Amino acid sequence: MKYFKFLLPLCFIGLLLSCGSDDDICESGEGTPRMKVSFLTFDDKKVKTVDSLYIAVDYGSGKVQLGGQAKITSTIIPLRVDDSPYTDIYFRTEKAGAESKVRVNYSTKSVYVSPGCGIKKTYENLNPVLTPSPTAAIKGIEAGQNFIENEDKTNLYLLF
């Protein structure tokens, strides 16, 4: 009983000291930002709603299908986080349709965020290049904001 008087307060103090901050959770958008892509009409550059869009990205080990989306005016696409100076993105408007390839060239900069989030990459000097395809639905591209620090601004416009 004599030891129980000391054990209970010791456990309580240990419990209080073990509580820490939520440093291991990266919730407030501090991670590596993704590229925002919006859609415009080719003729008059007005916002276009795309009925269906299928996206694939080559992250260095082959194409990864990101899936399809319907009735959208913009989407967000993660870029490569290795030391590659570009990311290849493939767009289709039909599941088995013709692809349009866009190579996004950039330079990266690493920034330390926190112990939980680690290091995030920011992308600068974005330069998208469309590989033309006569059968693809994408007729052209326009560059938007040429750096990615967050996901608020559009970085690439696809012209349909």
N, C-alpha and C positions, 0 to 999 in steps of 0.2 A: 504494500500500500504506500510505503514511503517513496518508492521509486515511481509509482504511478503519478504522483503530484508533479514530478519533474518531466515525465515522459509526455503527458498531455500538452503542457505549454511548449515543449520542444517541438512536438509534431505541428502544433499550430503556427509557430514561428517559421518552421521549415516550409509549411504550405504557403505562407505569405511571401516568403522569399523566392519560391519557385514560380510564382506568377510573373510573367513578363509581358512585354508588349507584343502586338501582333506583327512583329518584324518579318515573320516567315510567310506572310500572306501578301501577295502582290495584286491588290484589288483596284487600286485607284488609277489604272491606265498607265502604270509606270513601266510596263513591259515594252518589248520591241514593237513599234507601230507597224500597221499593215498599210498597203497602198489602196487608196480609194479610187474606184473607176466609175465614171458616170457615162450616160449614153445620150447622144444628140442625133438629130436628123442631119443628113448630109447636106441637104439643100439650104435650109434656113437656120441651122444651128440651134434649134429649139429642143428642149428636154424631151426625150423619147422614152416611153415605157416599152421595155422588151418583153414579149410574151413568154419566151423561155430562153434561158442561157445556161450552157454547160461549160464549165471551166476546168482546165487541167494545167498543172504547173510542173515544170521540170526542176526539181530541187537538187539535181546533180546525180541522182541514181535512177533516172527514168521518170516518165510522166506519172504524176499523182492526180487522180481524178478528185476534184473538190465537190463534185455533184452538180445538180441542176437547180435552178431557181426560176420562178415564174412571176410575171407581172412586176418587174423591178425597174427602177430608174437609176440605181447605183448599187455597187457591191464593194466589198472590202476583201483584198487578196493578200495573204502573207507572202513576203519575198524571202529569198535565201538568207540565212544568217551565217553562212560560212564566209570565207574570204573571196568568194567569186565576185567579179565586177559586174555581173548581169544575172537576170532571171528570165527564163523563157516561159511565156504564158500563152495558152492555147484557148481560143474561144470558139464555140459552136452555138448556133441557134436551134439546132435539131440534134436529137440524141445520136443519130448516125450521120449527121450532115458534114459538110466541108468545114475544115478548121482554118482559122486565121491565127497566125503566129505573131506575137508581139514580143520582141526582146527589149527588156528594160535595162539599160546600162546605167550604172551609178557608181559612186564612191561611198564607202561606209565610214562611220566614226563610232567608236565604242565609248559608252558613258557608264560609269558605275552608279547604280541606283541605291541599293541597300543590300544587307546580307541575305534577305529573303528573295529579292528579285534578281540579285546579281548584276550582270552587265546587260544593258540594252544597246541595240544598234540603231543609229539614225542614218538615214540615206540622204545623200546630197548629189547635186548635179545629175538629176534624173534625165535620161534621154531615151524615150521610147522609139522603137523602129518597127514598123509593120512590114512583114513579109507578104507581098501581094499574092492574092489567090483569086482568079477570075470567078470561081464558083462560090466563094465565101460571102456571107451577108455583110461583113464589115467592109465598108468602102474606104475608110481612112481613119486617121487618129489625129488628135491634137493634144499637145502637152498642156498640163495644168500647172500647179505649183511644182517647182522643180526640186523640192526637198521634202522629206517626210520626218516630221518630229512628233506628230500625233495623227489621228484619223479624222480630223475635222474637215480639211480642205481636199478638194478633188485634185488628184495628181495626173490622171489620164482620162481623156474623153474618147470614146469609141463612136465613130460616125456610121450610122446605118442608113 
